[in-house]
Amino acid sequence: MNIRPKTLSAQLPQDKTSAGQTRSDQKGIAQVWVPAGCFQMGSDPKKDPQAQPNEQPQHEACITKGFWLDQYEVTNAAFQQFIVNGGYTKRELWSDAGWKWKGNRTQPEDIEDFTAPQQPRVGINWYEAEAYAKWRGGRLPTEAEWEYAARGATGTIYPWGDFYQIGWANVNETSVGGQLRGKTLPVGSFPNSRSWVGAFDMAGNVWEWTSSWYAANYYQQRVKNDPVGAERGELRVARGSSWYLDPSNARSVTRRDRPFVLETVSGIRVVSPIQ
């Protein structure tokens, strides 16, 4: 959400007691502090009956440096500033593959009913997400950083706990007696879904691009310190699920392999690392 948070933090909180401290970044976007720490990454089928093979084995992962994370998914209003400031014309923001893909494009694809200012920006592919993050002075999170920010050291299945709560996220709840809302909602619409660091909508609304290449068997490597994902691949990992899928997909461990496509279910959240 392109708003100024109530509390402005120092640039570098020093301890875990400051988890969730807020600031505005250089573009005026609200962010929360995620301190360094370790957690159990992936699913334990003894605890989670919906555990999937690509989420196993569960293993310890450590994020060795704290980072700032967008408190909300990037909104249409926030992304519009990237467009207005020439983001689609600045070669330095784009990878070689992204620049080649972009061609003559000067803006993303707008999709009817998904363009309100405070709805999350959709209709963008991974290259656009990467360029936007660089324009912000940051980058896309790794899937390990994303999962840690969503569930923390306690390892809850959802950001708020181990059981889905009807009405706590924008997902397709028809399988559990709830509703299908049929589109994204303004970011921050579900305060009960905040993660341990105060990040909103890490379950549902839109899938969020990460920087990690997808490999179904990546967890077998049991990388402990700052896992970044597979060395190469054809698909990127997206996390957090969307308004379209059922609650099982909104678990904090769900790994989705997504092609470089334009659609109504993929969005962005930016990391601003401390150098």
Order of alpha helices (4+ residues) and beta strands (2+ residues): beta-beta-beta-beta-beta-alpha-alpha-alpha-alpha-beta-beta-beta-beta-beta
